[in-house]
């Protein structure tokens, strides 16, 4: 806990198995924040994420990044992160998806 808080992180002990106890606070200069529109699509949502600041933990950060969320089945959610400005190789994996609505899903998505 001391090491976590010394890094200006948030410490939150939990009984949930495999849940992190130490994480960056919401106002951290690291990571990404919602930018632009939160757009509803035929199968879910599309949002643009922008890098918060010039600080980088790993280097070669991409900004902006697009997050696509697809409600595939009542119990399955698919999310995809990609660089909207550069094409990259993606594994040609065909997954059948009836595309349920958010109201039919047994999970919630919040931004």
C-alpha beads as a LAMMPS data file, in Angstrom:
LAMMPS data file: protein, C-alpha beads

111 atoms
110 bonds

1 atom types
1 bond types

-500.0 500.0 xlo xhi
-500.0 500.0 ylo yhi
-500.0 500.0 zlo zhi

Masses

1 110.0

Atoms # bond

1 1 1 0.000 0.000 0.000
2 1 1 2.814 2.427 0.843
3 1 1 4.554 1.843 -2.515
4 1 1 1.257 2.310 -4.332
5 1 1 0.436 5.586 -2.641
6 1 1 4.050 6.806 -3.037
7 1 1 3.479 6.634 -6.834
8 1 1 0.356 8.837 -6.408
9 1 1 -1.847 5.866 -7.200
10 1 1 -5.120 4.902 -5.555
11 1 1 -5.177 1.983 -3.113
12 1 1 -8.475 0.133 -2.748
13 1 1 -8.404 -3.276 -1.072
14 1 1 -11.132 -5.655 -2.223
15 1 1 -12.357 -9.197 -1.679
16 1 1 -12.981 -9.623 -5.415
17 1 1 -10.633 -12.293 -6.759
18 1 1 -7.930 -11.019 -9.146
19 1 1 -9.094 -7.396 -8.904
20 1 1 -6.254 -4.836 -8.700
21 1 1 -5.771 -3.073 -5.404
22 1 1 -3.506 -0.351 -6.805
23 1 1 -4.445 1.712 -9.850
24 1 1 -4.069 5.154 -11.401
25 1 1 -6.630 7.689 -10.164
26 1 1 -9.199 9.066 -12.580
27 1 1 -7.363 12.395 -12.879
28 1 1 -3.995 10.760 -13.584
29 1 1 -1.846 12.354 -16.307
30 1 1 -1.345 8.869 -17.776
31 1 1 -3.686 6.993 -20.052
32 1 1 -6.543 8.184 -22.210
33 1 1 -9.750 10.142 -21.795
34 1 1 -12.951 10.362 -23.802
35 1 1 -12.616 12.823 -26.624
36 1 1 -15.077 13.808 -29.272
37 1 1 -18.322 11.966 -29.778
38 1 1 -19.706 8.869 -28.124
39 1 1 -21.460 7.448 -31.170
40 1 1 -24.094 4.728 -31.001
41 1 1 -23.687 2.167 -33.792
42 1 1 -25.983 -0.568 -35.095
43 1 1 -24.346 -3.112 -32.757
44 1 1 -23.026 -0.992 -29.873
45 1 1 -20.843 2.086 -29.457
46 1 1 -17.842 3.871 -30.991
47 1 1 -15.823 6.379 -28.961
48 1 1 -12.629 8.290 -29.555
49 1 1 -9.978 8.249 -26.838
50 1 1 -7.251 10.897 -26.637
51 1 1 -3.968 10.583 -24.777
52 1 1 -4.165 12.688 -21.621
53 1 1 -0.697 14.259 -21.645
54 1 1 2.732 13.867 -23.162
55 1 1 3.750 11.554 -20.302
56 1 1 4.228 7.977 -21.408
57 1 1 4.707 4.787 -19.449
58 1 1 5.686 2.548 -22.358
59 1 1 6.458 4.841 -25.326
60 1 1 5.131 4.874 -28.895
61 1 1 1.669 5.898 -27.722
62 1 1 -1.057 6.395 -30.309
63 1 1 -3.501 9.266 -30.125
64 1 1 -6.311 9.294 -30.930
65 1 1 -7.454 5.694 -30.497
66 1 1 -10.921 4.455 -31.416
67 1 1 -12.786 2.055 -29.139
68 1 1 -15.584 0.036 -30.724
69 1 1 -17.903 -1.891 -28.415
70 1 1 -20.184 -4.567 -29.880
71 1 1 -22.966 -6.315 -27.977
72 1 1 -22.552 -9.737 -29.598
73 1 1 -24.738 -11.970 -27.464
74 1 1 -26.566 -11.714 -24.169
75 1 1 -23.351 -12.839 -22.397
76 1 1 -20.593 -11.784 -24.802
77 1 1 -19.158 -8.328 -25.430
78 1 1 -16.481 -7.595 -28.035
79 1 1 -14.297 -4.538 -27.904
80 1 1 -11.757 -3.389 -30.455
81 1 1 -9.117 -0.662 -30.080
82 1 1 -7.472 0.715 -33.211
83 1 1 -5.542 3.624 -34.694
84 1 1 -7.968 5.507 -36.977
85 1 1 -5.091 7.101 -38.899
86 1 1 -3.079 4.007 -39.835
87 1 1 -4.071 0.610 -41.106
88 1 1 -2.590 -2.420 -39.423
89 1 1 -2.837 -6.138 -39.876
90 1 1 -5.772 -7.734 -38.108
91 1 1 -6.261 -11.455 -37.801
92 1 1 -9.086 -12.377 -40.199
93 1 1 -11.239 -14.000 -37.532
94 1 1 -14.886 -14.519 -38.412
95 1 1 -17.138 -14.510 -35.353
96 1 1 -20.870 -14.811 -35.936
97 1 1 -22.706 -12.124 -34.036
98 1 1 -26.466 -11.695 -33.828
99 1 1 -25.821 -8.230 -32.353
100 1 1 -28.170 -8.076 -29.386
101 1 1 -29.221 -4.713 -28.037
102 1 1 -27.871 -3.253 -24.818
103 1 1 -31.266 -3.881 -23.205
104 1 1 -30.963 -7.618 -23.879
105 1 1 -27.400 -7.961 -22.536
106 1 1 -26.647 -9.345 -19.077
107 1 1 -23.915 -6.710 -18.617
108 1 1 -23.652 -2.912 -18.647
109 1 1 -21.223 -0.635 -20.494
110 1 1 -20.324 2.780 -19.104
111 1 1 -17.989 5.454 -20.487

Bonds

1 1 1 2
2 1 2 3
3 1 3 4
4 1 4 5
5 1 5 6
6 1 6 7
7 1 7 8
8 1 8 9
9 1 9 10
10 1 10 11
11 1 11 12
12 1 12 13
13 1 13 14
14 1 14 15
15 1 15 16
16 1 16 17
17 1 17 18
18 1 18 19
19 1 19 20
20 1 20 21
21 1 21 22
22 1 22 23
23 1 23 24
24 1 24 25
25 1 25 26
26 1 26 27
27 1 27 28
28 1 28 29
29 1 29 30
30 1 30 31
31 1 31 32
32 1 32 33
33 1 33 34
34 1 34 35
35 1 35 36
36 1 36 37
37 1 37 38
38 1 38 39
39 1 39 40
40 1 40 41
41 1 41 42
42 1 42 43
43 1 43 44
44 1 44 45
45 1 45 46
46 1 46 47
47 1 47 48
48 1 48 49
49 1 49 50
50 1 50 51
51 1 51 52
52 1 52 53
53 1 53 54
54 1 54 55
55 1 55 56
56 1 56 57
57 1 57 58
58 1 58 59
59 1 59 60
60 1 60 61
61 1 61 62
62 1 62 63
63 1 63 64
64 1 64 65
65 1 65 66
66 1 66 67
67 1 67 68
68 1 68 69
69 1 69 70
70 1 70 71
71 1 71 72
72 1 72 73
73 1 73 74
74 1 74 75
75 1 75 76
76 1 76 77
77 1 77 78
78 1 78 79
79 1 79 80
80 1 80 81
81 1 81 82
82 1 82 83
83 1 83 84
84 1 84 85
85 1 85 86
86 1 86 87
87 1 87 88
88 1 88 89
89 1 89 90
90 1 90 91
91 1 91 92
92 1 92 93
93 1 93 94
94 1 94 95
95 1 95 96
96 1 96 97
97 1 97 98
98 1 98 99
99 1 99 100
100 1 100 101
101 1 101 102
102 1 102 103
103 1 103 104
104 1 104 105
105 1 105 106
106 1 106 107
107 1 107 108
108 1 108 109
109 1 109 110
110 1 110 111
